Amino acid sequence: MWTKGALLPLILFSAACDVGAAEKVSPFPDPERPVAPIVSSRYSNEDARDSIGEFETVVDLAGVEAGMSVADIGAGEGYYTIRLSPLVGPKGRVLAQDIIPATRDTLAQRVTRERLDNIAVKLGEPNDPKLPEVSFDRVFLIHMYHEIERPSEFLWHVRNSLKREGRIIVVDADRSTDRHGTPPKLLFCEFAAVGYALTRFERLSDSESYFAQFEARGPRPAPDQIPSCPA
């Protein structure tokens, strides 16, 4: 006969197994390439990035204008977030998102301190930024795409957040994902698999980074119909 004391470990073990199985099951394909770890909330110091004019070049290529609604995903310490605020102006909106609570909180404190009323800061999940539907003219993924655990799932969720002519902007380094970059050929494949079309590609002045712009085309595929891309 099983006693209550003997049954409890068995129940806990069974529950743990069920949770583990649930976590492993996903209709989205896993990437066939390494996923870079998040090593810092800062890509580079702000003065260094200012010195090469990265922000000005990227927002000019992206066609950001006053009154737009934009999202900065993986915002970190807010390099783009803070600079997008005056660019979109009081009638525009900036949503800054990060998946690390402490990073989100630090950025929220900076936004409050600098009285940037057109910025909202929120917490997302590794494979779902939790963006409101049909809300954004531009979604920025700056030096962070290689850190996304399951890019097909992430991009699938982002599609519904775009306005009719909304665009996703990627800035990354042309190197392997385990070296904190994404080869352009791999990037194009992973976006195309979820129904995005490349509409602009430019090399940036540091010679290693690039600008890539995508728009959603056609219906969003079912998760289990998304092909994986070879590394």
SELUMVEX-90266 format. One record per residue (C-alpha): x, y, z. Coordinates in Angstrom, 1 decimal, padded with zeros to 4 digits. Example, Ala and Ser with C-alpha at 12.3 -4.5 7.8 and 13.67 -1.06 7.14 Angstrom:
<pts>
((012.3 -004.5 007.8))
((013.7 -001.1 007.1))
</pts>
This chain:
<pts>
((000.0 000.0 000.0))
((001.2 003.5 -000.9))
((001.3 006.0 001.9))
((000.8 009.7 001.4))
((004.5 010.3 002.1))
((005.5 007.7 -000.6))
((003.1 009.1 -003.1))
((004.2 012.7 -002.9))
((007.7 012.2 -004.5))
((006.1 010.2 -007.3))
((003.5 012.9 -008.0))
((006.2 015.6 -008.1))
((008.4 013.5 -010.4))
((005.5 012.9 -012.8))
((004.6 016.6 -012.8))
((008.2 017.6 -013.5))
((008.3 015.1 -016.4))
((005.0 016.6 -017.8))
((006.4 020.1 -017.6))
((009.6 019.1 -019.3))
((007.8 017.4 -022.1))
((005.6 020.5 -022.6))
((008.6 022.7 -022.8))
((010.2 020.6 -025.5))
((007.1 020.4 -027.8))
((006.8 023.3 -030.3))
((005.3 023.4 -033.8))
((008.1 025.8 -034.9))
((011.4 024.4 -036.2))
((014.5 024.8 -034.1))
((017.3 026.7 -035.8))
((020.1 024.6 -037.4))
((022.7 027.0 -036.3))
((024.1 028.1 -032.9))
((022.2 030.7 -030.9))
((024.5 033.3 -029.4))
((024.2 033.9 -025.6))
((023.2 037.3 -024.3))
((026.4 038.5 -022.8))
((025.6 042.2 -022.2))
((022.7 044.7 -022.4))
((025.2 047.0 -024.2))
((026.4 046.3 -027.8))
((029.0 049.1 -027.6))
((029.4 052.4 -025.7))
((027.2 055.2 -027.0))
((030.1 057.6 -027.9))
((031.7 054.9 -030.1))
((028.4 054.3 -031.9))
((027.8 058.0 -032.3))
((031.3 058.5 -033.8))
((030.4 056.3 -036.8))
((026.9 057.7 -037.3))
((025.3 054.3 -037.0))
((021.9 055.6 -035.7))
((021.5 058.4 -038.3))
((022.4 056.1 -041.2))
((020.0 053.3 -040.1))
((017.0 055.5 -039.4))
((017.6 057.3 -042.7))
((017.7 054.0 -044.6))
((014.6 052.9 -042.7))
((012.7 056.1 -043.6))
((011.6 056.9 -040.0))
((009.5 060.0 -039.9))
((007.6 062.1 -037.3))
((004.4 060.6 -036.1))
((005.4 056.9 -036.7))
((005.0 054.1 -034.2))
((008.2 052.1 -033.8))
((009.4 049.2 -031.7))
((013.0 048.6 -030.4))
((013.3 044.9 -029.6))
((016.1 043.8 -027.4))
((016.5 047.5 -026.5))
((019.1 046.9 -023.8))
((020.3 050.2 -022.3))
((018.2 052.1 -024.9))
((020.7 053.5 -027.4))
((018.1 053.4 -030.2))
((015.1 053.9 -028.0))
((016.3 057.3 -026.6))
((017.3 058.6 -030.0))
((014.0 057.5 -031.7))
((011.9 059.5 -029.2))
((012.6 063.0 -030.6))
((012.7 061.6 -034.1))
((009.1 060.3 -034.1))
((008.0 063.4 -032.0))
((005.1 063.9 -029.6))
((002.6 062.4 -032.0))
((004.8 059.3 -032.5))
((005.3 056.3 -030.2))
((008.3 054.2 -029.3))
((007.9 050.8 -027.6))
((011.1 049.5 -026.0))
((011.2 045.8 -025.2))
((013.7 043.5 -023.5))
((013.5 040.0 -022.1))
((015.7 040.7 -019.0))
((013.7 042.2 -016.2))
((016.6 044.2 -014.7))
((017.5 045.6 -018.1))
((013.9 046.6 -018.7))
((013.7 048.3 -015.3))
((017.0 050.2 -015.8))
((015.7 051.5 -019.2))
((012.3 052.4 -017.7))
((014.1 054.5 -015.0))
((016.1 056.3 -017.7))
((013.0 057.0 -019.7))
((011.3 058.5 -016.6))
((014.4 060.4 -015.6))
((014.7 062.0 -019.0))
((010.9 062.6 -019.2))
((010.4 060.9 -022.6))
((006.7 060.7 -022.5))
((006.3 059.0 -025.9))
((008.2 055.9 -024.9))
((006.7 052.8 -023.3))
((008.9 050.0 -021.9))
((007.8 046.4 -021.6))
((009.1 042.9 -020.9))
((008.9 040.3 -023.7))
((009.7 036.6 -024.0))
((012.7 035.0 -025.8))
((010.5 033.8 -028.8))
((007.7 036.3 -028.6))
((008.2 040.0 -028.0))
((004.5 040.4 -027.0))
((003.8 043.3 -029.3))
((000.3 044.7 -029.9))
((-001.3 043.8 -033.2))
((-001.2 046.1 -036.3))
((000.6 048.8 -034.4))
((004.0 049.5 -035.9))
((005.5 051.2 -038.9))
((008.9 050.0 -038.1))
((010.3 047.2 -035.8))
((014.0 047.4 -035.1))
((016.2 044.4 -034.3))
((019.6 045.9 -033.7))
((022.6 043.7 -033.1))
((020.4 041.1 -031.4))
((019.0 038.8 -034.1))
((021.6 036.1 -033.5))
((020.5 035.8 -029.8))
((016.9 034.8 -030.7))
((016.4 031.2 -029.5))
((013.8 030.2 -032.2))
((013.8 032.8 -035.0))
((010.9 031.2 -036.9))
((008.6 031.6 -033.9))
((009.8 035.1 -033.1))
((009.3 036.3 -036.6))
((005.9 034.6 -036.8))
((004.7 036.6 -033.8))
((006.1 039.9 -035.0))
((004.2 039.7 -038.3))
((000.9 040.5 -036.7))
((002.4 043.6 -035.0))
((003.1 045.3 -038.3))
((000.9 047.9 -040.0))
((000.0 047.3 -043.6))
((003.2 048.8 -044.9))
((005.2 048.2 -041.8))
((008.8 047.0 -042.0))
((011.3 045.0 -039.9))
((014.8 046.5 -039.8))
((017.7 044.2 -038.9))
((021.2 045.5 -038.2))
((023.8 042.7 -037.5))
((027.4 041.7 -038.3))
((028.3 039.6 -041.2))
((029.8 036.7 -039.3))
((028.6 033.4 -037.9))
((026.0 033.3 -035.2))
((028.3 031.8 -032.6))
((030.5 034.9 -033.1))
((027.5 037.3 -032.5))
((026.5 037.9 -036.0))
((024.2 036.5 -038.8))
((025.4 035.7 -042.3))
((023.1 037.6 -044.7))
((022.2 034.4 -046.7))
((021.0 032.7 -043.5))
((019.1 035.9 -042.5))
((017.3 036.0 -045.8))
((016.3 032.3 -045.6))
((014.9 032.6 -042.1))
((012.8 035.6 -043.0))
((011.6 034.1 -046.3))
((010.5 031.0 -044.4))
((008.0 033.0 -042.4))
((006.8 035.0 -045.5))
((008.9 038.1 -045.5))
((010.4 039.7 -048.6))
((013.8 041.5 -048.5))
((013.2 045.1 -049.7))
((016.6 046.7 -049.0))
((020.1 045.7 -048.1))
((023.1 047.9 -047.5))
((026.5 047.5 -046.0))
((027.3 049.9 -043.2))
((030.4 052.1 -042.8))
((032.1 049.8 -040.3))
((032.5 047.3 -043.1))
((031.3 044.3 -041.0))
((027.7 045.3 -040.2))
((024.8 045.5 -042.6))
((021.3 047.0 -042.8))
((018.4 044.7 -044.0))
((014.8 045.6 -044.4))
((011.9 043.2 -044.7))
((008.1 043.4 -045.4))
((005.5 040.8 -044.8))
((004.1 039.3 -048.1))
((001.2 036.9 -048.5))
((-000.4 034.9 -045.7))
((001.4 033.9 -042.6))
((002.4 030.2 -042.8))
((001.2 027.7 -040.2))
((004.0 027.0 -037.7))
((004.4 023.4 -038.7))
((004.8 024.4 -042.3))
((007.8 026.7 -041.8))
((011.0 025.1 -043.2))
((014.3 025.3 -041.3))
((017.3 026.9 -042.9))
((020.8 025.4 -043.1))
((023.5 027.2 -041.2))
</pts>
